[in-house]
Amino acid sequence: MIGSEGLAMKTITGLAALSVLIAGPALAQDVGGPPPPPPPPAPATTVVLPEWRAVPAENLLVIDTTRGRILVELMPEVAPLHVERIKLLARRGFYDNVPWHRVIDWFMAQTGDPLGNGEGQSPYPDLKGEFTFRRDSAMPFVAVAEPAGARVGFFHSLPVQTQPDAAFALTGDGKVHGWGLYCPGVAGMARDEGNDTANSQFFLMRQAYPALDKRYTIWGNTVSGLDVVRSLRVGDGDNGMVTAEPDRMTRVRIAADIAQGERPAVQVLATDSPRFRAMVDETRVSRGADFSVCDVVLPVQVTN
């Protein structure tokens, strides 16, 4: 669970999403003759707009809850074993109707326990901790700050910190250590006292909590629905346990498994775009000395 200072037991605002107006075709004037041919069918794949990055449907977790929908971008490059487990359990319906059994305001919302008391888990073996990952020069990482001996920025939508690029030449595999940062919306795995005891329970951050960094595996980031995470019923019992009727995950799916016409499609502002850089600069000026990567909230567009 997750304790108030950490997750020892299996019990852990930013810019508004931007919208896009797409103009429809103008009506042709009636000048006689045969009618114009019908427009071509809409493409089956997502059309990526300039400066936007499409989240692959295979890496988009769709969590429908009693409070609304939450969309989490999965990060298999950061935590492959944990992402594989989340996908397996989602596809087997394990998470459907499971309560948010532990919710602490200004901290996190926890779920994934079918018993609802912080002691339950899946029938599968516990997972080895994936608290850090290895980054090479090909990984699409964009820095927003460079404190001494480190780089802080984004891998896709996930806030991360890594060793500096100069260390590539000093390691045997040409890679450096990186780790996710527990900013609002980040998805982490709950565990018992041992590092390798995560199983099925997970949590979504309601606020930033850097004390968790490199202590609990990060496997994704909320790209839509942080307001839903923050609206979940807060626990009234010991250690944030919800003793009254808890909110629930009504259905959890991988977007790739949802029919094309119903599947949510997500585009996130590309972190290598001029627009992103301008947004970061504006945020840095407004926050001043208090600026942190957690202050940078990527605009998102969602259809369906």
C-alpha positions in Angstrom: 0.0 0.0 0.0 1.0 3.6 -0.2 1.7 5.4 3.0 1.2 9.1 3.6 4.9 9.7 3.0 5.4 6.9 0.5 4.0 3.7 -0.8 5.2 1.1 1.7 1.9 -0.9 1.6 -0.2 -1.7 -1.4 -2.5 0.9 -0.2 0.1 7.1 -3.4 -3.7 22.7 -13.6 -2.2 23.7 -16.2 -3.1 25.0 -19.7 -6.5 23.9 -21.0 -6.7 21.3 -23.8 -6.8 23.1 -27.1 -9.5 22.6 -29.6 -9.3 22.7 -33.4 -11.9 24.0 -35.8 -12.0 22.1 -39.1 -14.0 23.7 -41.8 -16.3 21.6 -43.9 -16.4 21.8 -47.7 -18.3 24.7 -49.1 -21.5 23.9 -50.9 -21.2 23.9 -54.7 -23.4 26.3 -56.6 -26.2 24.8 -58.6 -25.0 25.3 -62.2 -26.7 22.3 -63.7 -25.1 19.1 -65.0 -24.4 16.0 -62.9 -24.0 16.3 -59.2 -20.4 16.4 -57.9 -18.9 13.2 -56.8 -19.2 12.4 -53.1 -16.3 13.3 -50.9 -13.7 10.6 -50.2 -14.3 8.6 -47.0 -12.5 9.7 -43.9 -9.1 8.0 -43.4 -9.1 5.1 -40.9 -6.0 6.4 -39.3 -5.5 9.5 -37.2 -4.4 12.5 -39.2 -1.6 14.2 -37.2 -1.8 18.0 -37.3 1.3 20.1 -37.5 3.1 20.4 -34.1 1.0 17.6 -32.7 2.0 14.0 -31.8 -0.5 11.2 -32.0 -0.6 8.8 -29.0 -0.6 5.2 -30.5 -3.9 3.4 -29.7 -1.9 0.5 -28.4 -0.3 2.7 -25.8 -3.5 4.5 -24.6 -5.3 3.2 -21.5 -9.0 4.2 -21.4 -10.3 4.3 -17.8 -14.0 4.9 -17.6 -15.1 5.8 -14.0 -18.1 6.9 -12.1 -16.8 10.4 -12.4 -15.8 10.4 -16.0 -13.1 9.3 -18.4 -9.4 9.2 -17.8 -6.8 8.6 -20.6 -3.3 7.5 -19.7 -0.4 7.3 -22.2 1.5 4.1 -21.5 5.3 4.2 -21.5 6.7 0.8 -22.5 10.2 2.3 -23.1 10.3 3.4 -19.4 8.7 0.4 -17.7 8.1 -2.5 -20.1 7.1 -5.1 -17.5 4.6 -2.9 -15.8 3.0 -1.7 -19.1 2.7 -5.3 -20.2 0.9 -6.1 -16.9 -1.4 -3.2 -17.1 -2.4 -4.2 -20.7 -2.9 -7.8 -19.7 -5.2 -7.0 -16.8 -7.1 -4.4 -18.8 -7.7 -6.9 -21.6 -8.8 -9.6 -19.2 -11.4 -7.2 -17.6 -9.6 -7.5 -14.2 -9.9 -3.7 -13.5 -13.6 -3.4 -14.4 -15.8 -2.2 -11.5 -12.7 -2.1 -9.2 -13.0 0.8 -6.6 -10.7 3.7 -6.0 -10.2 2.4 -2.5 -7.6 4.9 -1.3 -7.7 8.6 -2.2 -5.7 11.4 -0.4 -6.2 15.0 -1.4 -3.1 16.8 -2.6 -1.5 13.4 -3.1 -2.9 10.5 -5.2 -5.8 8.2 -6.0 -5.2 4.4 -5.7 -7.1 1.5 -7.3 -6.4 -1.9 -8.8 -7.4 -4.0 -5.7 -10.5 -6.2 -6.4 -11.0 -6.6 -2.6 -11.1 -2.9 -2.1 -9.2 -3.0 1.2 -5.6 -2.5 0.0 -4.7 -6.2 0.3 -5.9 -7.7 -3.0 -4.0 -8.3 -6.2 -4.1 -10.3 -9.4 -3.2 -14.0 -9.6 0.0 -13.2 -11.6 3.5 -13.0 -10.1 4.8 -9.8 -8.6 6.8 -7.6 -10.8 10.5 -6.6 -10.6 10.8 -2.8 -9.9 11.5 -0.6 -12.8 12.4 2.6 -11.0 14.8 3.8 -13.7 15.4 3.2 -17.4 18.2 3.6 -19.9 18.2 6.4 -22.4 20.2 6.6 -25.6 20.7 9.4 -28.1 17.8 8.2 -30.3 15.2 8.5 -27.5 13.0 11.5 -28.2 13.8 13.4 -25.0 13.4 17.2 -24.8 15.0 19.1 -22.0 13.3 22.1 -20.3 16.0 22.6 -17.5 19.5 21.6 -17.0 20.5 21.6 -13.3 24.1 20.7 -12.5 24.8 17.1 -13.6 21.3 16.4 -15.0 18.8 17.2 -17.6 15.0 17.6 -16.9 12.3 17.5 -19.5 9.9 15.2 -21.4 9.9 11.8 -23.0 6.6 12.0 -24.9 4.2 13.3 -22.3 6.1 12.0 -19.3 8.2 14.4 -17.2 11.6 12.8 -16.7 15.1 13.5 -15.4 18.3 11.9 -16.9 22.0 12.1 -16.7 23.6 14.6 -19.1 24.3 13.6 -22.8 28.0 13.9 -22.1 27.7 10.7 -20.2 26.8 8.7 -23.3 30.5 8.3 -24.1 31.3 7.1 -20.6 29.0 4.2 -20.4 29.5 0.7 -21.8 26.2 0.6 -23.6 26.2 4.2 -24.8 23.1 5.0 -22.6 22.4 7.0 -19.5 20.1 6.5 -16.6 16.7 8.3 -16.6 13.6 8.2 -14.4 10.1 9.5 -14.4 9.1 12.4 -12.1 5.9 12.3 -10.0 4.1 15.3 -11.3 0.3 15.6 -11.4 -1.3 12.9 -13.5 1.7 10.6 -13.5 0.8 6.9 -13.1 2.7 4.7 -10.7 2.5 1.2 -9.3 1.8 0.5 -5.6 3.9 -2.1 -3.8 4.6 -3.7 -0.5 7.8 -3.1 1.5 10.0 -5.0 -1.0 11.1 -3.3 -4.2 9.8 -6.2 -6.4 6.3 -6.6 -5.0 4.1 -4.5 -7.4 1.3 -6.6 -8.9 -2.0 -4.9 -10.0 -2.6 -1.9 -7.7 -1.7 1.5 -9.2 -2.2 5.1 -8.4 -2.6 8.4 -10.3 -1.1 11.6 -8.8 -3.5 14.4 -7.9 -0.5 16.7 -7.2 3.3 16.6 -7.5 5.1 14.5 -4.9 8.9 14.3 -5.6 9.6 12.1 -2.6 8.3 9.2 -4.6 10.8 9.6 -7.5 12.9 6.5 -8.2 11.0 4.6 -5.4 7.9 3.5 -7.2 7.7 2.4 -10.8 6.2 5.0 -13.2 4.5 3.4 -16.2 2.4 6.2 -17.7 1.0 9.7 -17.6 -2.6 11.1 -17.6 -3.1 13.0 -20.9 -6.8 13.7 -20.3 -9.0 13.5 -17.3 -6.8 14.9 -14.5 -9.9 16.8 -13.4 -11.6 13.4 -13.0 -8.7 12.1 -10.9 -9.0 15.1 -8.7 -12.8 14.7 -8.4 -12.7 11.1 -7.0 -14.2 10.7 -3.5 -11.5 11.4 -0.9 -10.9 8.8 1.7 -12.4 9.5 5.2 -10.7 6.6 6.9 -7.2 5.8 8.2 -4.4 6.5 5.7 -6.9 7.8 3.1 -9.0 4.6 2.8 -12.5 5.3 1.5 -15.0 3.9 4.0 -18.1 5.3 2.3 -19.2 4.2 -1.2 -16.1 4.7 -3.3 -15.9 5.8 -6.9 -15.1 3.0 -9.3 -13.4 2.2 -12.6 -16.4 1.0 -14.5 -14.4 -0.2 -17.5 -10.8 -0.2 -18.4 -9.6 -0.9 -22.0 -6.7 -0.4 -24.4 -7.8 2.0 -27.1 -6.6 -0.3 -29.8 -9.2 -2.8 -28.7 -12.1 -0.3 -29.1 -14.0 -0.1 -32.4 -12.5 2.5 -34.8 -15.6 4.7 -34.6 -15.7 4.7 -30.8 -12.0 4.8 -30.1 -10.7 7.9 -28.5 -7.9 9.5 -30.4 -5.4 11.7 -28.6 -2.9 14.2 -29.9 -0.4 15.9 -27.6 1.5 19.1 -28.4 4.9 17.9 -29.8 7.7 18.6 -27.4 10.1 19.3 -30.3 7.8 22.1 -31.7 8.4 25.8 -31.6 5.0 26.2 -29.9 6.1 23.9 -27.1 9.3 25.9 -26.6 7.4 29.1 -26.5 5.0 27.7 -23.9 7.9 26.5 -21.7 9.5 29.9 -21.9 6.3 31.7 -20.9 5.8 29.3 -18.0 9.4 29.8 -16.8 8.9 33.6 -16.8 5.6 33.4 -15.0 6.9 31.0 -12.3 10.3 32.6 -11.9 12.6 30.8 -9.4 9.9 28.3 -8.5 9.8 26.9 -12.1 9.7 23.1 -12.3 9.0 20.6 -15.1 5.7 19.9 -13.3 4.5 23.4 -14.2 4.6 22.5 -17.9 1.2 20.9 -18.8 1.1 19.7 -22.4 -2.0 20.8 -24.4 -4.0 17.8 -25.6 -6.7 17.2 -28.3 -9.1 14.3 -27.9 -11.7 13.1 -30.4 -14.4 10.5 -29.5 
